[in-house]
Amino acid sequence: MKVQLQSQMSSQVKLLRARFDALAPRERAMVLAAIVVVALALVWLIAIGPALATLRTAGDQRRAIDAQLQRMAALRTQAQAMQSQPKQSRDEAVRQLEQTVRQRLGASARMTIQGDRVTVALTGTPPDVLAQWLAQARTAAHAMPGEAHITRNAGGLWEGSLVLLLPGA
């Protein structure tokens, strides 16, 4: 079978060679040029093109990974700082949380306490203020978000309610 396949290929190669030799010199040059163009296109599509695309996006990917690494390092530092703090009583956590609500959210929030769950109702709270308050509530009162039912209004402000869990929940 293998010998038969080789002989068929050999005869086809001989036939192609004979046809090529029968071409005029100008036609031979055009066929060779077409073969070179196809070979270069294949090399570009298989080897060079994907490598260049990877090089183009490598800088952006590296910056994104560096930013993610910085965020992770900041979170690690924050977690270590929280772990090193002494345990808080529930009353102290409530006091800290009330203070952060007054300082950061002001009139745009109302707070209700039920056991170890604190519900904060938001009305027209700017996103950056809410983010800063959540970070402060986490560090000062050790309160962790439990539920969030918030939406953005037409002005880009947050409305809805957040349920926070106090330490010991």
N, C-alpha and C positions, 0 to 999 in steps of 0.2 A: 504494500500500500504506500509506504513511505517512498520507495523507489519510483513508483508510478507517479506520485504527486510531484516529485522532483523533476521527472522527465517532462511532465506537462508544463511546469513552471519554466523549465529550460527552453522548451519549444516556444512558449509565449514570449519569453525574453528575446529569443532569437527573432521572432516575428516583429516585435516592437523595434528591435535594433535595425532590422531590415527596412522597416517603414521610415525610421528616423534617418537612416543613411540615404533613402530615396528622396528626402526633402531637399529643397533648394537651400543654399547656405543662409539666405535671409530668413526662411521659415525655421530652420534649425536654431538660429539665434533667438527668434521669438519664443519658440518652445522652451529653450533653456532659460530665457528671461522669465517666462511664466512659472516654471518650476522653482526658480529662485524666489520669486515673489510669494508663491504659496508657502515655501519653506520658511521664509522670513515671517510671514503672517502667523504660521503655526508656532514659531519660536516666541513671537511677541505674545500671542494669546495664552500660551502655556507657561512660559517662564518669566518674561520681562514685565508684562502688564500687571499680573497679580502682585509681583514684588514691588512695583512702583506704587500701586494702590495702598499696599501695607505701609510703605514709607510715608505716604502722604497723610495717613490717618494716625500714625504712631505718635506724633507730637500732641495731638488732641487727646488721645487715649492716655498718654502719660500724665498730662495735666489733670485729667479727670481722676485718675488713680491717685495722684498726689493729693488732690483736694479731699478725696475720700479717706485717705490715710490720715490727713490732718484732722478731719472730723472724728475719726475713730480714736485718735490720740487724745483729743479734747474730751470725748466721752469717757475714755478710760481715766483721765485725770479727775473728771467730775465724779465718777463712780468711786474712785479711791478716796476722794475728799469726803464723800457722803459716808463711806464705810468707816472712816476715821472719826466721824462725829459721834458723840455719845447718843445713846438711845433717847428718844423723846417720849414724854408722856402724851396721852391723847389730848389733854387740856393744853399743853404747850403747843402741840401741832395745830390745834384749832386756833389758838391765839396767833400763831405765826401766819396761818392761812388767812385769817381775817385781816391781818395787817397787810399782807401782800395784795389782797383784793382791794383794800382801800387805797393803797399806794399806786398800784399799777392800773387797775380797771376803773376805779372811782364809781361814777354814777352809771356806767354802762353795764354793771353787774350787780346781781342780788344773790346772796348766799343763804342756803338753808341746810341745816345739819340734822341728820337722822342716824344716830349711832356712829358707826365708823364711815358712813357715806356722807359726802358733802356735795350738794347740787348747786352749781353756779349757773344762774340764768343770765345769758348775754343779750344785750340789745345794742346794736350798733358799735361793736368793738373792732377797732382797727387790727388787721392781721399781725403786724409787728408787735403791737402791745400785747396781744393774746399770747404770742410765742414767748415773749420775754416773761410774761406772768407765769406761764406754765413752767418755764425753766426755774423761776424763782420759787414757785410753789413746790417743785420737786426737791430743791436743795434746802429751802428753809423749813418747810413743814413736812418733808418726806412724804408728800401726797403724790399718789400715782393715778393717772387717768384710768377710769374704769369703763366709762361709756361716753360717747360724744354724739349728740344730735344737733349738729350745727349746719347752717347754710350761709352762703354769701348773699347779701342783698344786692340791689341794683347799684348801690354806691360802693360795693367792694368791701363792706363791713360784715363781720360775723354776727349772726343771731342764732339763738337756740340755747341748749343747755349742755353742760359738762358734768359728769359725775366723777368725783375724785374719791379715792380710797385712802383713808388715814392710816398711819402706822398701826400695826396690830390687827388689821382687817384680814 
